[in-house]
Amino acid sequence: MIEISDFVSHGPVEPEIIEAYRGRVPDEVIELWETYGYGTFAWGFLRVINPAVYEAELADCIGKTQGDGIAIPIMVSGLADLITWEPSIGFVGLKYREGRASGLNSELSGFLEMLQLAGQDYLSMTLNWDIFPKAVEAHGELPYEQSFTFVPLRSLGGPEKVENLKKRETIAAIQVMVEFQGVIGH
């Protein structure tokens, strides 16, 4: 496992979650959960989440229609992007604010290595994170369960400005974006 030097723990992953997802996610994800648990890293931008909660709450929002149809939520970003493990592709970022998906890497270690090597440039290139540090500066750090979302939504004509970002519960924010914008079919 690649060391995540800025990981801030928010609690251990429950043993029943680890067992429920063993064999469904790569061993690297299991190791991440066992080593670090739930928490934040990458300047507070990425959050390791409980996949069972996100699958239950966002089942209709994930939009996996191609390949094997499997998309297991692993992380979210501070901008309400959902990061899923998809066996036929690898790790995918669902950027609801932009209405599109982007491939992150086929392996967790590859994703973490790129993050370690290229840092903020990698986040900018893959998850369009550039407004996040400005939002933290303007609005303060996010609680673990929250993300910044645009109000009004960009898809409804809202501008992409720091002053239009509001702290919202991440799951609810994704549900609202999908309700107004539709799912990101991928």
C-alpha positions as CSV (number, residue, x, y, z in Angstrom):
1,M,0.0,0.0,0.0
2,I,1.3,3.4,-0.9
3,E,1.5,5.6,2.1
4,I,-1.1,8.4,2.2
5,S,0.8,11.0,4.3
6,D,-2.0,13.5,4.7
7,F,-4.8,11.0,5.6
8,V,-7.1,12.2,8.3
9,S,-9.1,9.3,9.8
10,H,-12.8,9.6,10.5
11,G,-13.2,6.1,11.8
12,P,-12.5,2.5,11.0
13,V,-14.3,0.6,8.3
14,E,-16.6,-1.9,9.9
15,P,-15.5,-5.5,9.6
16,E,-18.9,-6.5,8.1
17,I,-18.4,-3.9,5.3
18,I,-14.9,-5.3,4.6
19,E,-16.3,-8.9,4.5
20,A,-19.3,-7.9,2.4
21,Y,-17.1,-6.3,-0.3
22,R,-14.2,-8.7,-0.2
23,G,-14.1,-10.3,-3.7
24,R,-16.2,-7.5,-5.1
25,V,-13.5,-4.8,-4.9
26,P,-9.7,-5.2,-5.5
27,D,-7.6,-6.3,-2.6
28,E,-6.0,-2.9,-2.7
29,V,-9.3,-1.3,-1.7
30,I,-9.6,-3.8,1.2
31,E,-6.1,-2.9,2.3
32,L,-7.0,0.8,2.1
33,W,-10.0,0.2,4.4
34,E,-8.0,-2.0,6.8
35,T,-5.0,0.4,6.9
36,Y,-6.7,3.8,6.9
37,G,-10.4,3.4,7.4
38,Y,-12.8,6.2,6.5
39,G,-11.3,9.6,6.1
40,T,-10.0,12.4,4.0
41,F,-6.8,13.0,2.1
42,A,-5.3,14.9,-0.9
43,W,-5.7,18.3,0.8
44,G,-9.1,17.3,2.1
45,F,-10.4,16.8,-1.4
46,L,-10.9,13.0,-1.4
47,R,-13.0,11.1,1.1
48,V,-13.0,7.3,1.6
49,I,-16.6,6.4,2.2
50,N,-18.9,3.5,3.2
51,P,-19.8,1.9,-0.1
52,A,-22.9,0.2,1.4
53,V,-24.5,3.5,2.4
54,Y,-23.7,5.1,-0.9
55,E,-25.0,2.1,-2.9
56,A,-28.2,2.1,-0.9
57,E,-28.8,5.9,-1.1
58,L,-27.5,6.5,-4.7
59,A,-28.4,3.2,-6.5
60,D,-30.5,5.1,-9.1
61,C,-27.9,7.9,-9.4
62,I,-24.8,5.9,-10.4
63,G,-25.8,5.4,-14.0
64,K,-23.7,2.3,-14.8
65,T,-25.3,1.1,-18.1
66,Q,-22.3,-0.3,-20.0
67,G,-19.9,-3.1,-19.6
68,D,-20.6,-5.5,-16.7
69,G,-23.0,-3.0,-15.0
70,I,-21.0,-2.9,-11.8
71,A,-20.0,0.4,-10.2
72,I,-19.2,0.3,-6.5
73,P,-18.7,3.7,-4.7
74,I,-15.3,3.9,-3.0
75,M,-14.7,7.7,-2.5
76,V,-16.2,11.1,-3.1
77,S,-14.6,14.4,-3.7
78,G,-15.1,17.7,-2.0
79,L,-17.0,18.8,-5.1
80,A,-19.6,15.9,-4.8
81,D,-17.9,13.7,-7.4
82,L,-18.5,10.0,-6.9
83,I,-15.5,7.7,-7.4
84,T,-16.4,4.2,-8.2
85,W,-14.7,0.9,-8.8
86,E,-15.8,-0.7,-12.0
87,P,-14.3,-4.1,-12.8
88,S,-14.4,-3.7,-16.5
89,I,-12.7,-0.3,-16.4
90,G,-11.1,0.5,-13.1
91,F,-11.6,3.6,-11.0
92,V,-14.0,6.2,-12.5
93,G,-14.9,9.7,-11.4
94,L,-18.5,10.7,-11.9
95,K,-18.5,14.5,-12.1
96,Y,-22.1,15.3,-11.6
97,R,-21.4,19.1,-11.7
98,E,-20.1,18.6,-15.2
99,G,-22.4,15.8,-16.3
100,R,-19.6,13.5,-17.3
101,A,-17.4,10.7,-16.2
102,S,-13.6,10.4,-16.4
103,G,-11.3,7.4,-16.0
104,L,-8.9,7.8,-13.1
105,N,-6.8,4.6,-13.3
106,S,-7.2,0.9,-13.6
107,E,-5.7,0.2,-10.2
108,L,-5.9,2.0,-6.8
109,S,-2.1,1.9,-6.5
110,G,-1.8,3.6,-9.9
111,F,-4.3,6.3,-8.9
112,L,-2.4,6.9,-5.6
113,E,1.0,6.9,-7.3
114,M,-0.2,9.5,-9.9
115,L,-1.6,11.6,-7.0
116,Q,1.7,11.3,-5.2
117,L,3.8,12.2,-8.3
118,A,1.6,14.9,-9.9
119,G,-0.5,16.0,-6.9
120,Q,-2.8,18.9,-7.6
121,D,-2.0,18.8,-11.3
122,Y,-3.4,15.2,-11.4
123,L,-6.5,16.2,-9.5
124,S,-6.9,19.1,-11.9
125,M,-6.5,16.9,-15.0
126,T,-8.8,14.1,-13.8
127,L,-11.4,15.7,-11.5
128,N,-11.2,19.4,-12.3
129,W,-10.5,20.2,-8.7
130,D,-9.1,23.8,-9.3
131,I,-12.0,25.6,-7.7
132,F,-11.8,23.4,-4.5
133,P,-8.8,25.1,-2.7
134,K,-10.4,28.5,-3.5
135,A,-13.7,27.3,-2.0
136,V,-11.9,26.1,1.2
137,E,-10.2,29.5,1.5
138,A,-13.5,31.4,1.1
139,H,-15.8,29.1,2.9
140,G,-13.7,27.1,5.3
141,E,-12.9,23.4,5.5
142,L,-15.6,20.8,4.8
143,P,-17.0,18.4,7.4
144,Y,-16.4,14.8,6.3
145,E,-20.0,14.2,5.2
146,Q,-20.2,17.4,3.1
147,S,-19.1,18.7,-0.3
148,F,-19.2,22.0,-2.1
149,T,-21.9,22.2,-4.7
150,F,-22.9,25.0,-7.0
151,V,-26.1,26.9,-6.2
152,P,-27.8,27.3,-8.6
153,L,-26.5,24.2,-10.4
154,R,-24.3,24.8,-13.3
155,S,-26.7,22.8,-15.5
156,L,-29.4,25.3,-14.6
157,G,-27.3,28.3,-15.6
158,G,-25.4,28.8,-12.4
159,P,-21.9,30.3,-12.8
160,E,-18.7,28.4,-11.9
161,K,-17.7,30.9,-9.2
162,V,-16.5,30.3,-5.7
163,E,-19.2,32.5,-4.3
164,N,-21.8,30.1,-5.8
165,L,-20.4,27.1,-3.9
166,K,-22.3,26.0,-0.8
167,K,-21.6,23.3,1.7
168,R,-24.1,20.5,1.4
169,E,-24.5,16.9,2.6
170,T,-22.8,14.9,-0.2
171,I,-25.4,12.2,-0.7
172,A,-28.2,14.8,-0.8
173,A,-26.3,17.0,-3.2
174,I,-25.7,14.1,-5.7
175,Q,-29.4,13.2,-5.5
176,V,-30.5,16.7,-6.3
177,M,-28.0,17.0,-9.2
178,V,-29.3,13.7,-10.7
179,E,-32.9,14.7,-10.2
180,F,-32.4,17.9,-12.2
181,Q,-29.7,16.8,-14.6
182,G,-30.2,13.0,-15.0
183,V,-27.7,10.2,-14.5
184,I,-24.3,10.1,-16.1
185,G,-24.7,7.1,-18.3
186,H,-21.4,5.3,-18.6
